[in-house]
Amino acid sequence: MKRPIEQRRQIIQSLVNKEIEIEQAAWLLDCSPRTIQRQKKAFLENGEVELVDHRHSNYHKLSLKKKRESH
């Protein structure tokens, strides 16, 4: 769910305000309804800080020098 934090906040806030349904929020954020339920709960308990995407990639490109050293 790589979307700007402001967009996620607006959509979850609309869900909390009952302006949209869970299915619509899931479609807008391109994730499952269960993910939206979890985010809504976390948002209500701890605020906007819970909407930050904490995923990180372990993928790092090797420099040309490192590629030569590894062969």
C-alpha positions in Angstrom: 0.0 0.0 0.0 2.4 2.6 -1.2 0.3 5.8 -1.1 1.2 9.2 0.3 0.4 9.4 4.0 -2.0 12.3 3.5 -4.0 10.3 1.0 -4.2 7.3 3.4 -5.2 9.6 6.3 -8.0 11.2 4.3 -9.4 7.8 3.2 -9.3 6.3 6.7 -10.8 9.5 8.1 -13.6 9.3 5.6 -14.1 5.7 6.7 -14.2 6.7 10.4 -16.7 9.4 9.5 -18.8 6.8 7.7 -18.6 8.7 4.4 -17.3 5.6 2.6 -17.5 1.9 3.2 -14.6 -0.5 3.9 -14.8 -2.0 0.4 -14.5 1.4 -1.2 -11.5 2.3 1.0 -9.9 -1.0 0.2 -10.4 -0.3 -3.5 -9.0 3.3 -3.2 -5.9 2.1 -1.4 -5.5 -1.1 -3.4 -5.5 -3.5 -0.5 -7.8 -6.0 1.2 -10.8 -5.0 3.4 -9.0 -6.8 6.3 -6.0 -4.4 6.0 -8.4 -1.5 6.0 -10.1 -2.8 9.2 -6.7 -3.1 10.9 -5.6 0.3 9.8 -8.9 1.8 11.0 -8.5 0.2 14.4 -4.9 1.3 14.7 -5.8 4.8 13.5 -8.5 5.1 16.2 -6.2 3.8 18.9 -3.0 5.6 18.1 -3.7 8.3 15.4 -2.0 9.1 12.2 1.4 7.6 13.2 -0.1 4.1 12.6 -0.6 4.9 8.9 3.1 5.2 8.1 4.3 2.4 5.9 7.2 0.7 7.8 8.2 -1.8 5.2 11.7 -1.8 4.0 13.4 -3.6 1.1 16.5 -5.8 1.5 17.3 -5.2 -2.2 20.4 -3.2 -2.7 22.2 -2.8 -6.0 25.8 -3.6 -6.1 28.2 -1.1 -7.3 30.4 -2.0 -10.3 33.4 -2.3 -7.9 31.6 -4.7 -5.6 30.4 -6.8 -8.6 34.0 -7.2 -9.7 35.2 -8.1 -6.2 32.5 -10.8 -5.8 33.6 -12.6 -9.0 
